């Protein structure tokens, strides 16, 4: 990398698992690679990056407030400009892969893309499937974040990829979990559930709420949801119509949700699809029991097909409710599963997985 320039392409930083990995990977590479740059319009997050990183954006704060797709388009023009006046460039893409690959091929630049979420959410669309396979095959390397993900895109698209697990900073998670919070919502005599995720169709909080509605009156239960997103009004409307406001509470996105997780009895992930959900790994660090959908990809792999936590059929609120009752009635025995999951955390070792990114970038020919 002595004479090469690395550009990390991340047009829109919104807060979440992808962003956490972006910060960690970028900051690690900045200590190893002298000429490292980030293209993004989310300037308010610039302070999260190491000061050795050259942050490439636009001066006006106006661009920070435009929509995600618009940010992608503007940043593609910035990428084109950077490639036009630079030689020997490697691009590491976190977002906007279809267009960034085409620009890199046009400008004879090498590109590594990091695919974050399973294509299961959209791969039934034949047009998207065709362009995904065609354009992704033009990239120099594809990184995915689980072995299950690697197998999936090989089977569906015939694409080869390299899986690198998300680097997990256990010490930081434990430190943050000790922060003091005021949480009057959880009650001792209740089964206290928590869900931390964006409020959108992918995360499927509606399935979780349907299970809570099914269980209300049968068992003493509380559900705390932490997150923001475009489905917030739909979720609030469901809570209102089903008279769940006394047992369900929504808090906005928290940079540090760990103290809340620590106070819960059970973490619930209700997603329709994932990549490798960071929040499950973080919950395991805190040794809290997990109930997750068996969605592609990640949860089954993290939980060793149920040895490290409970799994329910994705989208099936009755199966979810059944597993919640199972946990309540067998709390001590099922809680032991977390010990198995905790012993398997070595797979997500912080330094080991970050070194894989460094070797991949520096060895790219």
Rosetta blueprint (number, residue, H / E / L):
1 X L
2 X L
3 X L
4 X L
5 X E
6 X E
7 X E
8 X E
9 X E
10 X L
11 X L
12 X L
13 X L
14 X L
15 X L
16 X L
17 X H
18 X H
19 X H
20 X H
21 X H
22 X H
23 X H
24 X H
25 X H
26 X H
27 X H
28 X H
29 X H
30 X H
31 X H
32 X H
33 X L
34 X L
35 X L
36 X E
37 X E
38 X E
39 X E
40 X L
41 X L
42 X L
43 X H
44 X H
45 X H
46 X H
47 X H
48 X H
49 X L
50 X L
51 X L
52 X L
53 X L
54 X E
55 X E
56 X E
57 X L
58 X L
59 X L
60 X L
61 X H
62 X H
63 X H
64 X H
65 X H
66 X L
67 X L
68 X H
69 X H
70 X H
71 X H
72 X H
73 X H
74 X H
75 X H
76 X H
77 X H
78 X H
79 X H
80 X H
81 X H
82 X H
83 X H
84 X H
85 X L
86 X L
87 X L
88 X L
89 X E
90 X E
91 X E
92 X E
93 X E
94 X L
95 X L
96 X L
97 X H
98 X H
99 X H
100 X H
101 X H
102 X H
103 X H
104 X H
105 X H
106 X H
107 X L
108 X L
109 X L
110 X E
111 X E
112 X E
113 X E
114 X E
115 X L
116 X L
117 X L
118 X L
119 X H
120 X H
121 X H
122 X L
123 X L
124 X L
125 X L
126 X H
127 X H
128 X H
129 X H
130 X H
131 X H
132 X H
133 X H
134 X H
135 X H
136 X H
137 X L
138 X L
139 X L
140 X L
141 X E
142 X E
143 X E
144 X E
145 X L
146 X L
147 X H
148 X H
149 X H
150 X H
151 X H
152 X H
153 X H
154 X H
155 X H
156 X H
157 X H
158 X L
159 X L
160 X L
161 X L
162 X E
163 X E
164 X L
165 X L
166 X L
167 X L
168 X E
169 X L
170 X H
171 X H
172 X H
173 X H
174 X H
175 X H
176 X H
177 X H
178 X L
179 X L
180 X L
181 X L
182 X L
183 X L
184 X L
185 X L
186 X L
187 X L
188 X L
189 X L
190 X L
191 X E
192 X E
193 X E
194 X E
195 X E
196 X E
197 X L
198 X L
199 X L
200 X L
201 X L
202 X L
203 X L
204 X L
205 X H
206 X H
207 X H
208 X H
209 X H
210 X H
211 X H
212 X H
213 X H
214 X H
215 X H
216 X L
217 X L
218 X L
219 X L
220 X L
221 X E
222 X E
223 X E
224 X E
225 X E
226 X E
227 X L
228 X L
229 X L
230 X L
231 X L
232 X H
233 X H
234 X H
235 X H
236 X H
237 X H
238 X H
239 X H
240 X H
241 X H
242 X L
243 X L
244 X L
245 X L
246 X L
247 X L
248 X E
249 X E
250 X E
251 X E
252 X L
253 X L
254 X L
255 X L
256 X L
257 X L
258 X H
259 X H
260 X H
261 X H
262 X H
263 X H
264 X L
265 X L
266 X E
267 X E
268 X E
269 X E
270 X L
271 X L
272 X L
273 X E
274 X L
275 X L
276 X L
277 X L
278 X H
279 X H
280 X H
281 X H
282 X H
283 X H
284 X H
285 X H
286 X L
287 X L
288 X L
289 X L
290 X E
291 X E
292 X E
293 X E
294 X L
295 X L
296 X E
297 X L
298 X L
299 X H
300 X H
301 X H
302 X H
303 X L
304 X H
305 X H
306 X H
307 X L
308 X L
309 X L
310 X E
311 X E
312 X E
313 X L
314 X L
315 X L
316 X L
317 X H
318 X H
319 X H
320 X H
321 X H
322 X H
323 X H
324 X H
325 X H
326 X H
327 X H
328 X H
329 X H
330 X L
331 X H
332 X H
333 X H
334 X H
335 X H
336 X L
337 X H
338 X H
339 X H
340 X H
341 X H
342 X H
343 X H
344 X H
345 X H
346 X H
347 X H
348 X H
349 X E
350 X H
351 X H
352 X H
353 X H
354 X H
355 X H
356 X H
357 X H
358 X H
359 X H
360 X H
361 X H
362 X H
363 X L
364 X L
365 X L
